[in-house]
Amino acid sequence: MRLGRRRSSRLEDRFEDWISRRHQERVLASETVPVGSCPDEAFLRDLARKSKRIALSDPRVDHVATCPTCMSRLLTLRQENRSNRRKLVFALATASCVVLVVALVLLARYRVRKEPPPANMAVASQTVNL
């Protein structure tokens, strides 16, 4: 059971594998009732954002791995985080491109203004007979 399609870090992969194994163990042991009460929304948000910082020995993580309600909410929160991260990366890339274009335009204008007219040039009219 992968929690997402995005390529993730090794720690997130281990976390997702642990949750998957935990869920399979519970299903095979016919333990369909989750242990403990559902954790609050703040814990689920932290788990979705910073799964590396939360210890797997925390009983709330065990509950989330076995509770269908908490698991679906966790999956939703992880998807929202990925979407927000993609939007942020896109916005930063767009802003970088805009800054680069503005810098190039300003540089081009500066160089055009700085070029002095050639000193030894004079206009001469000449007739050519072919």
C-alpha positions as CSV (number, residue, x, y, z in Angstrom):
1,M,0.0,0.0,0.0
2,R,1.8,3.1,-1.3
3,L,0.7,6.4,0.2
4,G,1.5,8.3,-2.9
5,R,2.9,8.2,-6.4
6,R,5.6,10.9,-5.9
7,R,9.1,9.7,-5.5
8,S,9.8,10.0,-1.8
9,S,12.8,9.7,0.5
10,R,14.0,6.5,2.0
11,L,12.7,7.4,5.4
12,E,9.2,8.0,4.0
13,D,9.4,4.7,2.1
14,R,10.3,2.9,5.3
15,F,7.4,4.7,7.1
16,E,5.0,3.7,4.4
17,D,6.3,0.1,4.4
18,W,5.9,-0.1,8.1
19,I,2.3,1.2,8.0
20,S,1.6,-1.3,5.2
21,R,3.1,-4.2,7.2
22,R,1.2,-3.1,10.3
23,H,-2.1,-3.0,8.5
24,Q,-1.5,-6.4,6.9
25,E,-0.6,-7.9,10.3
26,R,-3.8,-6.6,11.8
27,V,-6.0,-7.8,9.0
28,L,-4.4,-11.3,9.0
29,A,-4.8,-11.5,12.8
30,S,-8.5,-10.4,12.4
31,E,-7.9,-7.4,14.5
32,T,-10.3,-5.0,12.8
33,V,-10.9,-2.7,15.8
34,P,-8.2,0.0,16.1
35,V,-6.4,0.4,19.4
36,G,-7.1,3.6,21.3
37,S,-9.0,6.6,20.3
38,C,-8.5,8.6,17.1
39,P,-5.7,11.2,17.3
40,D,-6.5,14.9,16.8
41,E,-6.3,16.7,13.5
42,A,-3.0,18.4,14.4
43,F,-1.2,15.0,14.9
44,L,-2.5,13.7,11.5
45,R,-1.3,16.9,9.8
46,D,2.2,16.5,11.5
47,L,2.2,12.9,10.5
48,A,1.3,13.8,6.9
49,R,4.0,16.5,6.7
50,K,6.8,15.3,8.9
51,S,6.6,11.6,9.0
52,K,10.3,11.4,9.6
53,R,10.0,13.3,13.0
54,I,7.4,11.1,14.6
55,A,8.5,7.9,16.2
56,L,6.9,4.7,15.0
57,S,6.6,3.5,18.6
58,D,4.0,6.3,19.2
59,P,0.7,4.5,19.9
60,R,-1.2,7.1,17.8
61,V,0.8,6.0,14.7
62,D,-0.3,2.4,15.4
63,H,-3.9,3.6,15.6
64,V,-3.6,5.5,12.3
65,A,-2.2,2.4,10.7
66,T,-5.2,0.3,11.7
67,C,-8.1,2.8,11.7
68,P,-9.7,3.2,8.2
69,T,-11.0,6.7,9.1
70,C,-7.7,8.0,10.2
71,M,-5.9,6.3,7.3
72,S,-8.2,7.9,4.8
73,R,-7.7,11.3,6.4
74,L,-3.9,10.8,6.5
75,L,-3.9,9.9,2.8
76,T,-6.0,13.0,2.0
77,L,-3.6,15.2,4.0
78,R,-0.6,13.8,2.3
79,Q,-2.2,14.4,-1.1
80,E,-2.9,18.0,-0.1
81,N,0.7,18.5,1.0
82,R,2.0,17.2,-2.3
83,S,-0.4,19.4,-4.2
84,N,0.7,22.5,-2.2
85,R,4.4,21.5,-2.7
86,R,3.9,21.3,-6.5
87,K,2.2,24.7,-6.5
88,L,5.0,26.2,-4.5
89,V,7.7,24.7,-6.8
90,F,5.8,26.0,-9.9
91,A,5.4,29.5,-8.4
92,L,9.1,29.6,-7.5
93,A,10.1,28.4,-11.0
94,T,7.9,31.0,-12.6
95,A,9.2,33.8,-10.4
96,S,12.8,32.8,-11.2
97,C,12.1,32.9,-14.9
98,V,10.5,36.3,-14.6
99,V,13.4,37.7,-12.6
100,L,15.8,36.2,-15.2
101,V,14.0,37.8,-18.1
102,V,13.8,41.2,-16.4
103,A,17.5,41.0,-15.6
104,L,18.3,40.2,-19.2
105,V,16.1,43.1,-20.5
106,L,17.7,45.5,-18.1
107,L,21.2,44.3,-19.0
108,A,20.5,44.7,-22.7
109,R,19.1,48.2,-22.2
110,Y,22.2,49.2,-20.2
111,R,24.6,47.9,-22.9
112,V,22.7,49.8,-25.6
113,R,23.0,53.0,-23.7
114,K,26.6,52.6,-22.9
115,E,27.8,52.0,-26.4
116,P,29.5,55.2,-27.6
117,P,29.1,56.2,-31.2
118,P,32.1,55.4,-33.4
119,A,34.5,58.3,-33.2
120,N,36.0,58.1,-36.7
121,M,32.9,57.8,-38.8
122,A,31.5,60.4,-41.1
123,V,28.7,60.3,-43.6
124,A,29.9,60.7,-47.2
125,S,27.7,60.7,-50.2
126,Q,29.1,58.8,-53.1
127,T,27.8,58.0,-56.6
128,V,28.7,54.6,-58.0
129,N,28.7,54.1,-61.8
130,L,28.2,50.5,-62.8
